[in-house]
Each structure stands twice: as structure tokens, then as C-alpha cells.
Amino acid sequence: MSDSAAAAMKRAPAKRITVFNHKGGVGKTTLTYNIAAQLAELGKKVLLVDSDPQCNLSAYVIDGEYLDFLLDHSDDLDGRTVWTALKPLVDASGSFRPIEPIELSSELYLLPGDIRVSDFEEDLNDFWRECLQRKRRGFVGTVALSELVNTVCLEHSIDFVFYDSGPNIGPLNRIILLDCDYFIVPAACDLFSVRALKTLGRSLHSWMSQWQIISELAPAGMYTLPGRPKFMGYLPQGFSVYRERVVKNQSRYLSLLETNIQSNILALLKDFDIGIAGAPAKLGDVKDFGALVAASQTEGVPIYSVKSAGNPEQRAVAKAAFRDIAKRIIKQAG
């Protein structure tokens, strides 16, 4: 896409969301897919963007042999992974290359991940510095992933975008968060998840503060990032319930999660108007669904649709949990 075309591009009305926590093992990919699947069942068009070089989301939802084919041919002009689209930026041969998403269903689409997206991430720090120097190349590189997503949203009338990101606070996740309208924080019921919230809040504060400065340096009329993701809520997940009560040691961390969300995210970012400090911050609950999770990943279907594990009652509970979260997202996103 030429720079002139990019400059004229308007941001699509689709709401962009990421289920983000730099701590690993908090179920980001599983949560992302199951929430997106429920939004699709509720009639919303959803685009999944696998922006994690590990490609876990892509491996989750498409056949392994087909994914291998996509990865083997991602350098081709007709390739279909995120790397295919971003490769011109790394080669310094132009802006992003539009690609067609994989249609998972009539309402659900995927931009497949690629391990070589890590090559693009290596250039993002240079792009960021060039933005501060008011160099157009820096802005072109920084917004390329957003423009790619925007093009798909416009062509397919997408309602919601979900980025699946890696467990880190690197430059790729920085541009993803700054491109999002909302972020959701997943957390396990353990000490490490509680402690990670402070780093998460500080990183977001730094990114948003820097982008306020950078965005003012952008060339007039150029497509850019909004830079102010709102906090949509947090999702405690993987906790155990016994006789309708959360087990004692995990119950303690549920309380600590709420407290630390308030102090380390909402209060810290109050100047950015990302949410209401003091208001209940929990978006929903995703308890431990045991063997359903592994079966879901093996079968490539949502947790509530597996055939090889669980029982109808357990699957119904899972579906109700994700449907409730999806409805709350629709309500909050307006």
C-alpha cells in the first residue's frame, strides 16, 4: 500500500481488544478464542489476529498441516500470514502488504501468526525512535500492523478484533496495546499473577505517555494509533470450586487481584481516563474446566464444543461463562 493511500485510510468502527498480561500461563489464547467464538455465535463478525510469534492461536484453530503450509509459503507474494503482510517493512521495500484472512466460520476470521513476526518486532524499536525524530518511515512501520487489521475490518465489516499477543512487554505488544480500544487482563489465582499487575500498570503508563508525545509529531493527516486503550475488566481463571465455593487458598488471591487491579492499573492510569477507579473491575469468571481445555486445543473447537472430554453439564457451564463475558463486552463496547 502506498503512503498516500495509507494517509487517506480511516479507522474502521470495529472495536479492537486484547486479552493481555505479560505473565505467561494465564490462558490468554484459550480465553481469546472462546470469547471470540461466543461473540461470533451472538452474530458479531470477529477477526482474530495471531500476533504472537509462537503461533499458539493459529495452531489452536486451524489444521496443523495447513498451518505448516502457510508458514512454509509466508515469504511468497500470495502468502497469508501476518509475516507476509509485514515483510515489506523489514525488507525496507514499502508499507504493509494486504492479505486475506482465513475464514473459520461465516462470522469468525483469522490472520495467522508466523514465527518470523519476531523479525518485524526487532525493527519496532528503530521505528519508535524514528517517530521521535519525526521521520515518516518510523510512523509507517509503527502503524503497519494496525493498518493491516484496519484493511481487513473495512473489507469484511468486522465488529470486533482480538489480538492474541505473547507473554512479554516488548515493542510488539506496545503497538498492539496502543492500537486497541480496550484491554482485558487475565489472571491466575496465584501470587505471581498478583505481582505482575504492578509491572503491567507501569508499562502501560509509560507506553501511553510516550505515545502522547509521539502522536503530536506525526505528519498531518497520517493514519496513526489511538493510544488510549480502556480497561474493560479482568478475568480470574483456572480457579477450583468445591461445593459452590472457591477453594480457600485461591479465594484469597481473588480478593488480592481486585485490590491490585484498582491500585496498580486503574489508580495508576487515572489521568488517561481508562476506567473508573473504585468500581468493580471483574469482567467475569472462568473456573478450572479441567480436561475440557486440553481437549478443546486438540480438537480445535471451543471448550464447550468438545466431544472427547467432560460431560454435558460441564460444557453448558463453560458456554454460559463465555457467553456472559461476550455479552458484557458487547454492552461495554457500545
C-alpha positions in Angstrom: 0.0 0.0 0.0 1.4 3.4 -0.9 2.0 6.1 1.7 -0.7 8.3 0.0 -3.3 5.5 0.3 -2.3 4.9 3.9 -2.6 8.6 4.7 -6.2 8.6 3.5 -7.3 5.5 5.4 -9.9 6.0 8.0 -10.1 3.8 11.1 -12.8 1.2 10.9 -15.5 1.2 13.5 -14.6 -2.3 14.7 -13.7 -2.4 18.4 -10.1 -3.7 18.9 -9.4 -5.7 22.1 -6.5 -7.7 23.5 -6.6 -10.2 26.4 -3.2 -9.1 27.8 -0.9 -10.0 30.6 2.8 -10.2 30.2 2.8 -13.1 32.7 2.8 -16.5 31.0 0.4 -19.3 31.8 -2.7 -17.3 32.4 -4.7 -18.7 29.5 -4.7 -15.7 27.1 -5.1 -17.7 23.9 -7.8 -20.0 25.3 -9.7 -17.1 26.7 -9.3 -15.1 23.5 -10.6 -17.9 21.2 -13.6 -18.9 23.4 -14.7 -15.3 23.9 -14.4 -14.6 20.2 -16.3 -17.8 19.4 -19.2 -16.7 21.6 -19.3 -13.2 20.1 -19.5 -14.9 16.7 -22.4 -17.1 17.9 -24.1 -13.9 19.0 -24.0 -12.6 15.5 -20.9 -10.4 15.6 -18.2 -10.6 13.0 -14.9 -11.2 14.7 -11.3 -11.0 13.4 -8.6 -12.9 15.4 -5.1 -11.6 14.9 -2.4 -14.0 15.9 0.4 -11.5 16.7 2.4 -14.0 18.9 5.4 -15.4 17.0 4.7 -18.7 18.8 1.5 -19.0 16.7 -0.4 -20.7 19.5 -3.8 -19.3 18.4 -3.2 -20.4 14.8 -2.3 -23.9 16.0 -5.4 -23.9 18.1 -7.9 -23.1 15.4 -6.5 -24.5 12.1 -5.2 -27.8 10.9 -1.6 -28.5 11.6 -0.7 -29.5 8.1 -2.4 -26.4 6.7 -0.6 -24.2 9.2 2.8 -25.7 8.2 1.9 -25.0 4.6 1.1 -21.3 5.4 4.4 -21.0 7.3 6.4 -22.6 4.5 5.0 -20.2 2.0 4.7 -17.0 4.1 7.6 -15.4 2.0 5.6 -15.8 -1.2 3.7 -12.8 -2.7 0.4 -14.7 -2.2 1.3 -15.8 1.4 -1.4 -15.4 4.1 0.3 -15.0 7.4 0.9 -11.8 9.4 4.6 -12.0 8.3 3.6 -12.0 4.6 1.9 -8.6 5.3 4.7 -7.1 7.4 7.7 -8.4 5.4 8.0 -5.3 3.2 8.6 -3.2 6.3 11.5 -5.5 7.3 12.9 -5.5 3.8 12.5 -1.7 3.6 10.7 -2.2 0.3 7.4 -0.5 1.3 4.5 -0.5 3.6 2.4 -3.5 4.6 1.0 -5.9 2.0 -2.7 -6.6 2.3 -3.6 -10.3 2.9 -6.9 -12.2 3.0 -7.9 -13.7 6.4 -8.7 -17.3 6.9 -12.5 -17.8 7.2 -13.1 -20.1 10.2 -16.9 -19.6 10.0 -19.3 -17.1 8.5 -18.6 -14.8 11.4 -15.1 -15.6 12.5 -11.8 -14.8 10.7 -8.1 -15.3 11.4 -4.9 -13.6 10.4 -2.5 -16.4 11.0 0.6 -15.9 13.1 4.2 -16.6 12.0 7.4 -17.1 13.9 9.1 -14.5 11.6 7.0 -11.8 13.1 9.8 -11.7 15.6 11.9 -10.1 12.8 9.4 -7.3 12.5 9.5 -6.9 16.2 13.2 -6.3 16.1 12.7 -3.3 13.9 9.9 -1.8 16.0 12.3 -0.1 18.4 14.0 1.6 15.5 10.7 2.7 14.1 9.8 4.1 17.6 13.0 6.1 17.7 12.4 7.4 14.2 8.9 8.6 15.2 10.6 10.7 17.9 12.8 12.1 15.2 9.7 12.9 13.1 10.8 10.5 10.3 7.9 9.3 8.2 9.4 5.8 8.0 9.1 5.4 11.7 5.4 6.1 11.7 4.8 3.9 8.6 6.5 1.0 10.5 4.8 1.6 13.8 1.3 1.7 12.4 1.7 -1.1 9.8 0.1 -3.9 11.8 -2.8 -1.6 12.7 -3.3 -0.7 9.0 -3.3 -4.3 8.0 -6.0 -5.0 10.6 -7.9 -1.9 9.5 -8.0 -3.0 5.9 -9.5 -6.4 6.8 -12.0 -4.8 9.1 -13.2 -2.5 6.3 -13.4 -5.2 3.7 -15.2 -7.7 5.9 -17.4 -5.4 8.0 -15.7 -6.7 11.2 -17.4 -5.8 14.6 -14.6 -7.0 16.9 -10.9 -7.6 16.6 -9.0 -9.7 19.1 -5.2 -9.6 19.2 -3.5 -12.7 20.7 -0.2 -11.5 22.0 2.9 -13.1 23.5 3.7 -13.1 27.3 6.1 -10.1 27.4 6.2 -6.3 27.5 8.2 -5.9 24.3 7.8 -3.4 21.4 5.2 -5.6 19.5 2.9 -5.7 22.4 3.4 -2.0 22.9 2.0 -1.1 19.5 -0.8 -3.7 19.9 -2.0 -2.1 23.2 -1.8 1.4 21.7 -3.9 0.2 18.8 -6.6 -1.3 21.0 -9.8 0.4 22.1 -9.9 -2.0 25.2 -7.8 -4.4 27.1 -8.8 -7.3 29.3 -6.4 -8.6 32.0 -6.4 -12.4 32.5 -5.0 -13.7 35.8 -4.5 -17.0 37.5 -5.2 -17.2 41.2 -1.6 -17.1 42.4 1.0 -14.7 43.8 2.8 -14.3 40.5 -0.3 -13.0 38.8 -0.9 -10.5 41.6 2.7 -9.2 41.4 2.6 -9.0 37.6 -0.1 -6.3 37.8 2.3 -3.7 39.0 4.7 -4.2 36.1 1.7 -4.2 33.7 0.4 -0.9 35.0 3.8 0.8 34.9 4.4 -0.4 31.3 1.0 0.8 30.1 1.6 4.2 31.8 5.0 4.5 30.0 3.7 3.5 26.6 0.6 5.8 26.7 2.7 8.7 28.0 5.3 8.3 25.2 2.6 7.9 22.6 1.0 11.2 23.6 4.2 12.9 22.7 4.9 10.9 19.5 1.4 11.3 18.1 1.8 15.0 18.1 4.9 14.6 15.8 3.1 12.5 13.2 2.8 14.0 9.7 -0.5 15.8 9.1 -3.4 13.5 8.0 -1.4 10.3 8.5 -3.1 7.2 9.9 -2.0 6.7 13.4 -2.7 4.8 16.6 -5.4 6.0 19.2 -3.0 5.3 22.0 -5.6 5.2 24.8 -6.9 1.6 25.5 -9.6 1.5 28.1 -9.6 -1.1 30.8 -12.6 -3.5 30.1 -12.0 -5.7 33.1 -10.0 -8.6 34.5 -10.8 -12.3 34.2 -9.7 -14.6 37.0 -9.4 -18.1 35.5 -8.4 -21.6 36.4 -9.7 -21.5 40.0 -11.3 -24.5 41.6 -14.8 -24.7 43.1 -15.9 -27.2 45.8 -19.5 -27.3 46.9 -20.1 -24.0 45.1 -17.3 -22.2 46.9 -13.9 -21.2 45.7 -11.2 -23.2 47.5 -9.7 -21.3 50.4 -6.1 -20.5 49.1 -7.4 -19.4 45.7 -10.2 -17.3 47.3 -7.6 -15.2 49.0 -5.9 -14.4 45.6 -9.3 -13.5 44.0 -9.5 -10.7 46.6 -5.9 -9.6 46.1 -6.5 -9.4 42.3 -9.3 -6.9 42.7 -7.3 -4.8 45.1 -4.2 -4.8 42.9 -6.2 -4.0 39.7 -7.5 -1.0 41.5 -4.2 0.3 42.8 -1.8 -0.8 40.1 -3.8 -0.2 37.0 -6.9 1.9 37.5 -5.4 4.3 40.0 -2.0 4.5 38.3 -3.6 5.2 34.9 -6.4 7.6 36.2 -5.0 10.5 34.2 -5.7 8.6 30.9 -9.4 8.0 31.8 -9.2 4.3 31.1 -11.8 3.2 33.7 -13.4 4.2 36.9 -11.2 3.6 40.0 -13.1 2.0 42.8 -15.8 0.5 40.6 -15.9 -3.4 40.4 -13.4 -4.4 37.8 -14.1 -8.1 37.2 -15.5 -8.9 33.8 -16.4 -12.5 34.5 -15.2 -15.8 35.9 -13.6 -18.7 34.2 -13.1 -21.6 36.6 -11.0 -24.6 36.1 -12.6 -26.7 33.4 -10.0 -29.5 33.7 -9.7 -31.9 30.7 -12.0 -29.7 28.6 -9.2 -27.2 28.0 -6.8 -29.7 26.6 -9.5 -31.4 24.6 -10.5 -28.1 23.2 -7.0 -27.4 21.9 -6.6 -30.9 20.5 -10.0 -30.8 18.7 -9.6 -27.1 17.6 -13.0 -26.1 19.0 -14.3 -24.0 21.9 -14.2 -25.6 25.3 -18.0 -26.0 25.3 -18.0 -27.9 22.0 -15.5 -30.7 22.7 -16.6 -34.3 22.2 -13.9 -36.3 23.9 -14.0 -34.9 27.4 -16.3 -33.6 30.1 -20.0 -34.0 30.4 -23.0 -32.0 29.0 -23.4 -30.2 32.3 -19.8 -29.1 32.5 -19.8 -27.9 28.8 -23.0 -26.0 29.5 -21.4 -24.2 32.4 -18.4 -23.3 30.2 -20.6 -22.0 27.4 -22.6 -19.9 29.9 -19.5 -18.4 31.3 -18.1 -17.3 28.0 -21.5 -16.1 26.7 -21.8 -13.9 29.8 -18.4 -12.4 29.1 -19.2 -11.9 25.5 -22.5 -10.1 26.3 -20.7 -7.8 28.8 -18.1 -7.0 26.1 -20.9 -6.1 23.7 -22.5 -3.9 26.3 -19.4 -2.1 27.3 -18.2 -1.6 23.7 -21.5 0.1 22.9 
